[in-house]
């Protein structure tokens, strides 16, 4: 059960498949950021691998923490028909990603 994440920001994209939207975002960011990394003299293959892993982790945490058991506050329990939650929110996603990046530097 998702706690209220908006699927789109505007009605212009209502017909776009959500998975296709994520893939297009990934490709756009990969191209732009890889060009930036290349222009600064970084190892492009290593950057692309690291970026792909972090993108998947970021999207995975965002998706996971959108569920009620990871996002609901106690006043929402009755409405969502749940008895407990671990409200981590958007800041929780960043904290988990920072921990992953710290523990497994790429």
Biopython code that builds the backbone (N, CA, C, O; Angstrom):
import numpy as np
from Bio.PDB.StructureBuilder import StructureBuilder

atoms = [
    (1, "UNK", "N", (0.838, -1.160, 0.000)),
    (1, "UNK", "CA", (0.000, 0.000, 0.000)),
    (1, "UNK", "C", (0.890, 1.232, 0.000)),
    (1, "UNK", "O", (1.722, 1.397, 0.892)),
    (2, "UNK", "N", (0.726, 2.080, -0.971)),
    (2, "UNK", "CA", (1.546, 3.283, -1.112)),
    (2, "UNK", "C", (0.871, 4.427, -0.393)),
    (2, "UNK", "O", (-0.349, 4.582, -0.458)),
    (3, "UNK", "N", (1.671, 5.232, 0.297)),
    (3, "UNK", "CA", (1.117, 6.306, 1.131)),
    (3, "UNK", "C", (0.827, 7.561, 0.337)),
    (3, "UNK", "O", (0.546, 8.525, 1.050)),
    (4, "UNK", "N", (0.828, 7.754, -0.796)),
    (4, "UNK", "CA", (0.420, 9.007, -1.418)),
    (4, "UNK", "C", (1.484, 9.637, -2.288)),
    (4, "UNK", "O", (1.595, 10.863, -2.325)),
    (5, "UNK", "N", (2.254, 8.857, -2.974)),
    (5, "UNK", "CA", (3.210, 9.441, -3.891)),
    (5, "UNK", "C", (2.482, 9.760, -5.187)),
    (5, "UNK", "O", (1.763, 8.921, -5.729)),
    (6, "UNK", "N", (2.671, 10.968, -5.676)),
    (6, "UNK", "CA", (2.051, 11.348, -6.947)),
    (6, "UNK", "C", (2.761, 10.618, -8.075)),
    (6, "UNK", "O", (3.989, 10.532, -8.095)),
    (7, "UNK", "N", (1.985, 10.094, -9.012)),
    (7, "UNK", "CA", (2.592, 9.370, -10.126)),
    (7, "UNK", "C", (3.209, 10.313, -11.147)),
    (7, "UNK", "O", (4.254, 10.010, -11.724)),
    (8, "UNK", "N", (2.580, 11.434, -11.369)),
    (8, "UNK", "CA", (3.120, 12.392, -12.331)),
    (8, "UNK", "C", (2.980, 13.799, -11.770)),
    (8, "UNK", "O", (2.156, 14.056, -10.893)),
    (9, "UNK", "N", (3.783, 14.686, -12.282)),
    (9, "UNK", "CA", (3.721, 16.080, -11.856)),
    (9, "UNK", "C", (2.750, 16.879, -12.724)),
    (9, "UNK", "O", (2.274, 17.933, -12.300)),
    (10, "UNK", "N", (2.457, 16.408, -13.899)),
    (10, "UNK", "CA", (1.569, 17.117, -14.804)),
    (10, "UNK", "C", (0.758, 16.105, -15.609)),
    (10, "UNK", "O", (1.167, 14.954, -15.760)),
    (11, "UNK", "N", (-0.368, 16.530, -16.113)),
    (11, "UNK", "CA", (-1.225, 15.627, -16.884)),
    (11, "UNK", "C", (-0.644, 15.302, -18.256)),
    (11, "UNK", "O", (-1.110, 14.372, -18.915)),
    (12, "UNK", "N", (0.354, 16.043, -18.692)),
    (12, "UNK", "CA", (0.957, 15.790, -20.005)),
    (12, "UNK", "C", (1.627, 14.427, -20.075)),
    (12, "UNK", "O", (1.793, 13.880, -21.166)),
    (13, "UNK", "N", (2.018, 13.865, -18.933)),
    (13, "UNK", "CA", (2.738, 12.584, -18.919)),
    (13, "UNK", "C", (1.896, 11.429, -18.409)),
    (13, "UNK", "O", (2.441, 10.368, -18.107)),
    (14, "UNK", "N", (0.603, 11.598, -18.304)),
    (14, "UNK", "CA", (-0.254, 10.537, -17.782)),
    (14, "UNK", "C", (-0.205, 9.271, -18.624)),
    (14, "UNK", "O", (-0.325, 8.177, -18.071)),
    (15, "UNK", "N", (-0.035, 9.372, -19.925)),
    (15, "UNK", "CA", (-0.016, 8.205, -20.790)),
    (15, "UNK", "C", (1.317, 7.486, -20.821)),
    (15, "UNK", "O", (1.409, 6.397, -21.389)),
    (16, "UNK", "N", (2.355, 8.061, -20.226)),
    (16, "UNK", "CA", (3.690, 7.461, -20.259)),
    (16, "UNK", "C", (3.790, 6.337, -19.235)),
    (16, "UNK", "O", (3.435, 6.514, -18.070)),
    (17, "UNK", "N", (4.270, 5.195, -19.675)),
    (17, "UNK", "CA", (4.466, 4.051, -18.794)),
    (17, "UNK", "C", (5.470, 4.435, -17.701)),
    (17, "UNK", "O", (6.537, 4.960, -18.022)),
    (18, "UNK", "N", (5.162, 4.189, -16.416)),
    (18, "UNK", "CA", (6.081, 4.571, -15.342)),
    (18, "UNK", "C", (7.465, 3.936, -15.462)),
    (18, "UNK", "O", (8.468, 4.593, -15.187)),
    (19, "UNK", "N", (7.530, 2.680, -15.866)),
    (19, "UNK", "CA", (8.823, 2.021, -16.020)),
    (19, "UNK", "C", (9.626, 2.660, -17.152)),
    (19, "UNK", "O", (10.834, 2.857, -17.021)),
    (20, "UNK", "N", (8.966, 2.982, -18.252)),
    (20, "UNK", "CA", (9.635, 3.661, -19.360)),
    (20, "UNK", "C", (10.136, 5.035, -18.914)),
    (20, "UNK", "O", (11.217, 5.469, -19.311)),
    (21, "UNK", "N", (9.353, 5.700, -18.100)),
    (21, "UNK", "CA", (9.747, 7.003, -17.579)),
    (21, "UNK", "C", (11.031, 6.905, -16.757)),
    (21, "UNK", "O", (11.917, 7.749, -16.892)),
    (22, "UNK", "N", (11.138, 5.889, -15.913)),
    (22, "UNK", "CA", (12.341, 5.691, -15.098)),
    (22, "UNK", "C", (13.538, 5.347, -15.985)),
    (22, "UNK", "O", (14.638, 5.849, -15.754)),
    (23, "UNK", "N", (13.342, 4.519, -16.973)),
    (23, "UNK", "CA", (14.430, 4.141, -17.886)),
    (23, "UNK", "C", (14.917, 5.357, -18.668)),
    (23, "UNK", "O", (16.121, 5.546, -18.838)),
    (24, "UNK", "N", (13.981, 6.185, -19.146)),
    (24, "UNK", "CA", (14.381, 7.388, -19.873)),
    (24, "UNK", "C", (15.124, 8.370, -18.972)),
    (24, "UNK", "O", (16.089, 9.001, -19.402)),
    (25, "UNK", "N", (14.678, 8.501, -17.727)),
    (25, "UNK", "CA", (15.389, 9.354, -16.769)),
    (25, "UNK", "C", (16.804, 8.831, -16.547)),
    (25, "UNK", "O", (17.764, 9.600, -16.554)),
    (26, "UNK", "N", (16.928, 7.517, -16.349)),
    (26, "UNK", "CA", (18.239, 6.898, -16.149)),
    (26, "UNK", "C", (19.161, 7.172, -17.341)),
    (26, "UNK", "O", (20.308, 7.581, -17.158)),
    (27, "UNK", "N", (18.667, 6.949, -18.545)),
    (27, "UNK", "CA", (19.495, 7.143, -19.740)),
    (27, "UNK", "C", (19.902, 8.606, -19.902)),
    (27, "UNK", "O", (21.050, 8.899, -20.235)),
    (28, "UNK", "N", (18.976, 9.512, -19.671)),
    (28, "UNK", "CA", (19.275, 10.936, -19.777)),
    (28, "UNK", "C", (20.374, 11.326, -18.792)),
    (28, "UNK", "O", (21.357, 11.963, -19.169)),
    (29, "UNK", "N", (20.202, 10.940, -17.529)),
    (29, "UNK", "CA", (21.197, 11.275, -16.522)),
    (29, "UNK", "C", (22.532, 10.593, -16.799)),
    (29, "UNK", "O", (23.589, 11.193, -16.604)),
    (30, "UNK", "N", (22.487, 9.351, -17.249)),
    (30, "UNK", "CA", (23.716, 8.619, -17.553)),
    (30, "UNK", "C", (24.518, 9.327, -18.642)),
    (30, "UNK", "O", (25.732, 9.487, -18.512)),
    (31, "UNK", "N", (23.859, 9.746, -19.698)),
    (31, "UNK", "CA", (24.559, 10.420, -20.799)),
    (31, "UNK", "C", (25.151, 11.747, -20.335)),
    (31, "UNK", "O", (26.333, 12.008, -20.557)),
    (32, "UNK", "N", (24.346, 12.578, -19.697)),
    (32, "UNK", "CA", (24.809, 13.901, -19.276)),
    (32, "UNK", "C", (25.949, 13.782, -18.256)),
    (32, "UNK", "O", (26.979, 14.443, -18.393)),
    (33, "UNK", "N", (25.764, 12.950, -17.250)),
    (33, "UNK", "CA", (26.771, 12.844, -16.199)),
    (33, "UNK", "C", (28.033, 12.118, -16.663)),
    (33, "UNK", "O", (29.128, 12.412, -16.183)),
    (34, "UNK", "N", (27.887, 11.174, -17.590)),
    (34, "UNK", "CA", (29.067, 10.501, -18.142)),
    (34, "UNK", "C", (29.896, 11.472, -18.973)),
    (34, "UNK", "O", (31.126, 11.444, -18.919)),
    (35, "UNK", "N", (29.236, 12.322, -19.733)),
    (35, "UNK", "CA", (29.968, 13.347, -20.480)),
    (35, "UNK", "C", (30.715, 14.281, -19.529)),
    (35, "UNK", "O", (31.853, 14.667, -19.794)),
    (36, "UNK", "N", (30.073, 14.636, -18.435)),
    (36, "UNK", "CA", (30.732, 15.498, -17.448)),
    (36, "UNK", "C", (31.929, 14.785, -16.821)),
    (36, "UNK", "O", (32.988, 15.389, -16.655)),
    (37, "UNK", "N", (31.773, 13.516, -16.474)),
    (37, "UNK", "CA", (32.872, 12.745, -15.879)),
    (37, "UNK", "C", (34.020, 12.592, -16.879)),
    (37, "UNK", "O", (35.189, 12.711, -16.510)),
    (38, "UNK", "N", (33.689, 12.333, -18.129)),
    (38, "UNK", "CA", (34.713, 12.202, -19.171)),
    (38, "UNK", "C", (35.475, 13.509, -19.352)),
    (38, "UNK", "O", (36.699, 13.505, -19.483)),
    (39, "UNK", "N", (34.744, 14.641, -19.358)),
    (39, "UNK", "CA", (35.401, 15.938, -19.556)),
    (39, "UNK", "C", (36.316, 16.300, -18.384)),
    (39, "UNK", "O", (37.235, 17.102, -18.546)),
    (40, "UNK", "N", (36.075, 15.724, -17.221)),
    (40, "UNK", "CA", (36.935, 15.975, -16.056)),
    (40, "UNK", "C", (38.053, 14.945, -15.938)),
    (40, "UNK", "O", (38.869, 15.011, -15.019)),
    (41, "UNK", "N", (38.091, 13.987, -16.876)),
    (41, "UNK", "CA", (39.178, 13.026, -16.905)),
    (41, "UNK", "C", (38.987, 11.810, -16.015)),
    (41, "UNK", "O", (39.964, 11.132, -15.696)),
    (42, "UNK", "N", (37.770, 11.514, -15.607)),
    (42, "UNK", "CA", (37.516, 10.342, -14.766)),
    (42, "UNK", "C", (37.427, 9.082, -15.615)),
    (42, "UNK", "O", (37.254, 9.154, -16.831)),
    (43, "UNK", "N", (37.544, 7.937, -14.973)),
    (43, "UNK", "CA", (37.387, 6.642, -15.627)),
    (43, "UNK", "C", (35.905, 6.459, -15.963)),
    (43, "UNK", "O", (35.081, 6.261, -15.071)),
    (44, "UNK", "N", (35.576, 6.526, -17.248)),
    (44, "UNK", "CA", (34.179, 6.531, -17.688)),
    (44, "UNK", "C", (33.485, 5.204, -17.380)),
    (44, "UNK", "O", (32.338, 5.198, -16.931)),
    (45, "UNK", "N", (34.161, 4.090, -17.614)),
    (45, "UNK", "CA", (33.547, 2.781, -17.366)),
    (45, "UNK", "C", (33.214, 2.617, -15.879)),
    (45, "UNK", "O", (32.135, 2.145, -15.523)),
    (46, "UNK", "N", (34.149, 3.009, -15.028)),
    (46, "UNK", "CA", (33.916, 2.908, -13.588)),
    (46, "UNK", "C", (32.788, 3.848, -13.157)),
    (46, "UNK", "O", (31.961, 3.480, -12.322)),
    (47, "UNK", "N", (32.749, 5.057, -13.721)),
    (47, "UNK", "CA", (31.687, 5.996, -13.390)),
    (47, "UNK", "C", (30.326, 5.442, -13.792)),
    (47, "UNK", "O", (29.375, 5.503, -13.013)),
    (48, "UNK", "N", (30.231, 4.902, -15.006)),
    (48, "UNK", "CA", (28.949, 4.387, -15.482)),
    (48, "UNK", "C", (28.463, 3.229, -14.604)),
    (48, "UNK", "O", (27.273, 3.130, -14.307)),
    (49, "UNK", "N", (29.375, 2.367, -14.195)),
    (49, "UNK", "CA", (29.007, 1.249, -13.318)),
    (49, "UNK", "C", (28.534, 1.765, -11.963)),
    (49, "UNK", "O", (27.499, 1.332, -11.457)),
    (50, "UNK", "N", (29.288, 2.682, -11.383)),
    (50, "UNK", "CA", (28.926, 3.232, -10.076)),
    (50, "UNK", "C", (27.610, 3.988, -10.142)),
    (50, "UNK", "O", (26.768, 3.851, -9.254)),
    (51, "UNK", "N", (27.427, 4.789, -11.196)),
    (51, "UNK", "CA", (26.186, 5.536, -11.331)),
    (51, "UNK", "C", (24.997, 4.601, -11.469)),
    (51, "UNK", "O", (23.948, 4.843, -10.872)),
    (52, "UNK", "N", (25.142, 3.547, -12.241)),
    (52, "UNK", "CA", (24.050, 2.589, -12.430)),
    (52, "UNK", "C", (23.665, 1.935, -11.107)),
    (52, "UNK", "O", (22.480, 1.803, -10.802)),
    (53, "UNK", "N", (24.654, 1.526, -10.324)),
    (53, "UNK", "CA", (24.376, 0.907, -9.027)),
    (53, "UNK", "C", (23.663, 1.891, -8.106)),
    (53, "UNK", "O", (22.666, 1.541, -7.474)),
    (54, "UNK", "N", (24.168, 3.119, -8.026)),
    (54, "UNK", "CA", (23.541, 4.111, -7.139)),
    (54, "UNK", "C", (22.149, 4.497, -7.622)),
    (54, "UNK", "O", (21.268, 4.750, -6.800)),
    (55, "UNK", "N", (21.930, 4.547, -8.927)),
    (55, "UNK", "CA", (20.598, 4.859, -9.439)),
    (55, "UNK", "C", (19.610, 3.764, -9.057)),
    (55, "UNK", "O", (18.495, 4.055, -8.624)),
    (56, "UNK", "N", (20.014, 2.508, -9.216)),
    (56, "UNK", "CA", (19.136, 1.387, -8.866)),
    (56, "UNK", "C", (18.846, 1.394, -7.370)),
    (56, "UNK", "O", (17.702, 1.200, -6.960)),
    (57, "UNK", "N", (19.872, 1.617, -6.554)),
    (57, "UNK", "CA", (19.661, 1.675, -5.101)),
    (57, "UNK", "C", (18.751, 2.839, -4.714)),
    (57, "UNK", "O", (17.855, 2.681, -3.885)),
    (58, "UNK", "N", (18.980, 3.999, -5.311)),
    (58, "UNK", "CA", (18.152, 5.167, -5.003)),
    (58, "UNK", "C", (16.703, 4.904, -5.365)),
    (58, "UNK", "O", (15.808, 5.144, -4.554)),
    (59, "UNK", "N", (16.463, 4.417, -6.567)),
    (59, "UNK", "CA", (15.095, 4.152, -6.984)),
    (59, "UNK", "C", (14.471, 3.043, -6.141)),
    (59, "UNK", "O", (13.294, 3.110, -5.787)),
    (60, "UNK", "N", (15.266, 2.027, -5.823)),
    (60, "UNK", "CA", (14.754, 0.927, -4.999)),
    (60, "UNK", "C", (14.363, 1.391, -3.604)),
    (60, "UNK", "O", (13.303, 1.020, -3.099)),
    (61, "UNK", "N", (15.220, 2.207, -2.971)),
    (61, "UNK", "CA", (14.872, 2.735, -1.649)),
    (61, "UNK", "C", (13.667, 3.663, -1.727)),
    (61, "UNK", "O", (12.799, 3.616, -0.856)),
    (62, "UNK", "N", (13.600, 4.501, -2.750)),
    (62, "UNK", "CA", (12.461, 5.409, -2.911)),
    (62, "UNK", "C", (11.161, 4.605, -3.047)),
    (62, "UNK", "O", (10.143, 4.950, -2.445)),
    (63, "UNK", "N", (11.207, 3.543, -3.835)),
    (63, "UNK", "CA", (10.032, 2.700, -4.039)),
    (63, "UNK", "C", (9.663, 1.978, -2.736)),
    (63, "UNK", "O", (8.497, 1.948, -2.343)),
    (64, "UNK", "N", (10.663, 1.403, -2.078)),
    (64, "UNK", "CA", (10.414, 0.659, -0.846)),
    (64, "UNK", "C", (9.866, 1.559, 0.253)),
    (64, "UNK", "O", (8.908, 1.193, 0.933)),
    (65, "UNK", "N", (10.464, 2.729, 0.433)),
    (65, "UNK", "CA", (10.045, 3.610, 1.515)),
    (65, "UNK", "C", (8.748, 4.347, 1.196)),
    (65, "UNK", "O", (8.248, 5.099, 2.033)),
    (66, "UNK", "N", (8.203, 4.148, 0.016)),
    (66, "UNK", "CA", (6.894, 4.706, -0.303)),
    (66, "UNK", "C", (5.761, 3.878, 0.278)),
    (66, "UNK", "O", (4.615, 4.326, 0.299)),
    (67, "UNK", "N", (6.063, 2.682, 0.748)),
    (67, "UNK", "CA", (5.029, 1.824, 1.311)),
    (67, "UNK", "C", (4.712, 2.238, 2.739)),
    (67, "UNK", "O", (5.563, 2.770, 3.451)),
    (68, "UNK", "N", (3.498, 1.990, 3.137)),
    (68, "UNK", "CA", (2.994, 2.455, 4.428)),
    (68, "UNK", "C", (3.842, 1.994, 5.602)),
    (68, "UNK", "O", (4.048, 2.763, 6.541)),
    (69, "UNK", "N", (4.334, 0.779, 5.578)),
    (69, "UNK", "CA", (5.096, 0.275, 6.712)),
    (69, "UNK", "C", (6.431, 1.017, 6.897)),
    (69, "UNK", "O", (7.054, 0.916, 7.954)),
    (70, "UNK", "N", (6.864, 1.751, 5.884)),
    (70, "UNK", "CA", (8.102, 2.522, 5.990)),
    (70, "UNK", "C", (7.864, 4.019, 5.987)),
    (70, "UNK", "O", (8.823, 4.786, 6.074)),
    (71, "UNK", "N", (6.623, 4.461, 5.891)),
    (71, "UNK", "CA", (6.396, 5.885, 5.706)),
    (71, "UNK", "C", (5.260, 6.457, 6.536)),
    (71, "UNK", "O", (5.186, 7.676, 6.694)),
    (72, "UNK", "N", (4.386, 5.643, 7.066)),
    (72, "UNK", "CA", (3.212, 6.140, 7.775)),
    (72, "UNK", "C", (3.563, 6.636, 9.171)),
    (72, "UNK", "O", (4.454, 6.105, 9.834)),
    (73, "UNK", "N", (2.851, 7.651, 9.593)),
    (73, "UNK", "CA", (2.974, 8.158, 10.959)),
    (73, "UNK", "C", (1.839, 7.558, 11.791)),
    (73, "UNK", "O", (0.838, 7.110, 11.232)),
    (74, "UNK", "N", (1.981, 7.546, 13.118)),
    (74, "UNK", "CA", (0.964, 6.893, 13.953)),
    (74, "UNK", "C", (-0.466, 7.370, 13.722)),
    (74, "UNK", "O", (-1.399, 6.583, 13.881)),
    (75, "UNK", "N", (-0.665, 8.615, 13.357)),
    (75, "UNK", "CA", (-2.026, 9.094, 13.122)),
    (75, "UNK", "C", (-2.638, 8.545, 11.827)),
    (75, "UNK", "O", (-3.838, 8.703, 11.606)),
    (76, "UNK", "N", (-1.845, 7.909, 10.978)),
    (76, "UNK", "CA", (-2.337, 7.343, 9.721)),
    (76, "UNK", "C", (-2.599, 5.839, 9.799)),
    (76, "UNK", "O", (-3.109, 5.260, 8.839)),
    (77, "UNK", "N", (-2.266, 5.197, 10.910)),
    (77, "UNK", "CA", (-2.394, 3.743, 11.026)),
    (77, "UNK", "C", (-3.809, 3.249, 10.737)),
    (77, "UNK", "O", (-3.989, 2.307, 9.965)),
    (78, "UNK", "N", (-4.793, 3.861, 11.335)),
    (78, "UNK", "CA", (-6.180, 3.395, 11.169)),
    (78, "UNK", "C", (-6.625, 3.524, 9.716)),
    (78, "UNK", "O", (-7.254, 2.616, 9.172)),
    (79, "UNK", "N", (-6.301, 4.642, 9.096)),
    (79, "UNK", "CA", (-6.707, 4.864, 7.706)),
    (79, "UNK", "C", (-6.051, 3.855, 6.764)),
    (79, "UNK", "O", (-6.661, 3.440, 5.778)),
    (80, "UNK", "N", (-4.822, 3.461, 7.061)),
    (80, "UNK", "CA", (-4.083, 2.546, 6.198)),
    (80, "UNK", "C", (-4.217, 1.085, 6.618)),
    (80, "UNK", "O", (-3.671, 0.195, 5.966)),
    (81, "UNK", "N", (-4.944, 0.841, 7.710)),
    (81, "UNK", "CA", (-5.182, -0.517, 8.219)),
    (81, "UNK", "C", (-3.879, -1.238, 8.563)),
    (81, "UNK", "O", (-3.684, -2.400, 8.207)),
    (82, "UNK", "N", (-2.993, -0.528, 9.260)),
    (82, "UNK", "CA", (-1.745, -1.129, 9.715)),
    (82, "UNK", "C", (-1.594, -0.858, 11.214)),
    (82, "UNK", "O", (-2.224, 0.056, 11.747)),
    (83, "UNK", "N", (-0.770, -1.640, 11.885)),
    (83, "UNK", "CA", (-0.594, -1.485, 13.332)),
    (83, "UNK", "C", (0.766, -0.900, 13.695)),
    (83, "UNK", "O", (0.970, -0.496, 14.840)),
    (84, "UNK", "N", (1.696, -0.845, 12.755)),
    (84, "UNK", "CA", (3.031, -0.333, 13.048)),
    (84, "UNK", "C", (3.660, 0.216, 11.777)),
    (84, "UNK", "O", (3.192, -0.054, 10.671)),
    (85, "UNK", "N", (4.717, 0.984, 11.945)),
    (85, "UNK", "CA", (5.513, 1.444, 10.805)),
    (85, "UNK", "C", (6.859, 1.937, 11.307)),
    (85, "UNK", "O", (7.053, 2.182, 12.498)),
    (86, "UNK", "N", (7.773, 2.076, 10.373)),
    (86, "UNK", "CA", (9.087, 2.649, 10.649)),
    (86, "UNK", "C", (9.163, 3.901, 9.781)),
    (86, "UNK", "O", (9.656, 3.831, 8.655)),
    (87, "UNK", "N", (8.693, 5.034, 10.271)),
    (87, "UNK", "CA", (8.619, 6.226, 9.412)),
    (87, "UNK", "C", (9.997, 6.815, 9.113)),
    (87, "UNK", "O", (10.522, 7.602, 9.901)),
    (88, "UNK", "N", (10.573, 6.443, 7.997)),
    (88, "UNK", "CA", (11.893, 6.940, 7.626)),
    (88, "UNK", "C", (11.808, 8.163, 6.727)),
    (88, "UNK", "O", (12.656, 9.050, 6.825)),
    (89, "UNK", "N", (10.813, 8.237, 5.857)),
    (89, "UNK", "CA", (10.639, 9.392, 4.990)),
    (89, "UNK", "C", (11.767, 9.585, 3.994)),
    (89, "UNK", "O", (12.604, 8.703, 3.801)),
    (90, "UNK", "N", (11.778, 10.759, 3.361)),
    (90, "UNK", "CA", (12.773, 11.064, 2.324)),
    (90, "UNK", "C", (14.177, 11.154, 2.905)),
    (90, "UNK", "O", (15.144, 10.762, 2.251)),
    (91, "UNK", "N", (14.297, 11.662, 4.118)),
    (91, "UNK", "CA", (15.625, 11.750, 4.733)),
    (91, "UNK", "C", (16.197, 10.371, 5.012)),
    (91, "UNK", "O", (17.411, 10.177, 4.947)),
    (92, "UNK", "N", (15.342, 9.420, 5.319)),
    (92, "UNK", "CA", (15.793, 8.062, 5.556)),
    (92, "UNK", "C", (16.430, 7.454, 4.324)),
    (92, "UNK", "O", (17.413, 6.719, 4.425)),
    (93, "UNK", "N", (15.878, 7.756, 3.165)),
    (93, "UNK", "CA", (16.447, 7.256, 1.917)),
    (93, "UNK", "C", (17.876, 7.765, 1.769)),
    (93, "UNK", "O", (18.784, 6.999, 1.445)),
    (94, "UNK", "N", (18.070, 9.052, 2.006)),
    (94, "UNK", "CA", (19.403, 9.634, 1.866)),
    (94, "UNK", "C", (20.385, 9.043, 2.864)),
    (94, "UNK", "O", (21.543, 8.794, 2.528)),
    (95, "UNK", "N", (19.928, 8.817, 4.086)),
    (95, "UNK", "CA", (20.806, 8.246, 5.104)),
    (95, "UNK", "C", (21.239, 6.837, 4.710)),
    (95, "UNK", "O", (22.418, 6.499, 4.821)),
    (96, "UNK", "N", (20.302, 6.016, 4.254)),
    (96, "UNK", "CA", (20.653, 4.659, 3.829)),
    (96, "UNK", "C", (21.616, 4.684, 2.644)),
    (96, "UNK", "O", (22.557, 3.892, 2.601)),
    (97, "UNK", "N", (21.397, 5.576, 1.686)),
    (97, "UNK", "CA", (22.293, 5.653, 0.533)),
    (97, "UNK", "C", (23.683, 6.135, 0.929)),
    (97, "UNK", "O", (24.683, 5.655, 0.395)),
    (98, "UNK", "N", (23.750, 7.082, 1.860)),
    (98, "UNK", "CA", (25.056, 7.527, 2.341)),
    (98, "UNK", "C", (25.791, 6.395, 3.055)),
    (98, "UNK", "O", (27.005, 6.251, 2.910)),
    (99, "UNK", "N", (25.058, 5.595, 3.824)),
    (99, "UNK", "CA", (25.677, 4.449, 4.483)),
    (99, "UNK", "C", (26.211, 3.446, 3.469)),
    (99, "UNK", "O", (27.319, 2.931, 3.618)),
    (100, "UNK", "N", (25.420, 3.174, 2.440)),
    (100, "UNK", "CA", (25.860, 2.238, 1.397)),
    (100, "UNK", "C", (27.098, 2.783, 0.699)),
    (100, "UNK", "O", (28.060, 2.049, 0.474)),
    (101, "UNK", "N", (27.078, 4.068, 0.355)),
    (101, "UNK", "CA", (28.222, 4.663, -0.330)),
    (101, "UNK", "C", (29.463, 4.678, 0.552)),
    (101, "UNK", "O", (30.578, 4.526, 0.054)),
    (102, "UNK", "N", (29.281, 4.857, 1.845)),
    (102, "UNK", "CA", (30.407, 4.868, 2.773)),
    (102, "UNK", "C", (30.985, 3.463, 2.979)),
    (102, "UNK", "O", (32.201, 3.273, 2.999)),
    (103, "UNK", "N", (30.096, 2.498, 3.129)),
    (103, "UNK", "CA", (30.546, 1.127, 3.401)),
    (103, "UNK", "C", (31.115, 0.439, 2.167)),
    (103, "UNK", "O", (32.000, -0.410, 2.271)),
    (104, "UNK", "N", (30.601, 0.814, 1.002)),
    (104, "UNK", "CA", (31.053, 0.183, -0.247)),
    (104, "UNK", "C", (31.489, 1.253, -1.242)),
    (104, "UNK", "O", (30.794, 1.484, -2.232)),
    (105, "UNK", "N", (32.627, 1.915, -1.003)),
    (105, "UNK", "CA", (33.058, 2.982, -1.938)),
    (105, "UNK", "C", (33.348, 2.394, -3.314)),
    (105, "UNK", "O", (33.887, 1.295, -3.447)),
    (106, "UNK", "N", (32.980, 3.151, -4.314)),
    (106, "UNK", "CA", (33.146, 2.662, -5.687)),
    (106, "UNK", "C", (34.267, 3.400, -6.383)),
    (106, "UNK", "O", (34.556, 3.126, -7.548)),
]
sb = StructureBuilder()
sb.init_structure("model")
sb.init_model(0)
sb.init_chain("A")
sb.init_seg("    ")
for serial, (resi, resn, name, xyz) in enumerate(atoms, 1):
    if name == "N":
        sb.init_residue(resn, " ", resi, " ")
    sb.init_atom(name, np.array(xyz, "f"), 0.0, 1.0, " ", f" {name:<3s}", serial, name[0])
structure = sb.get_structure()
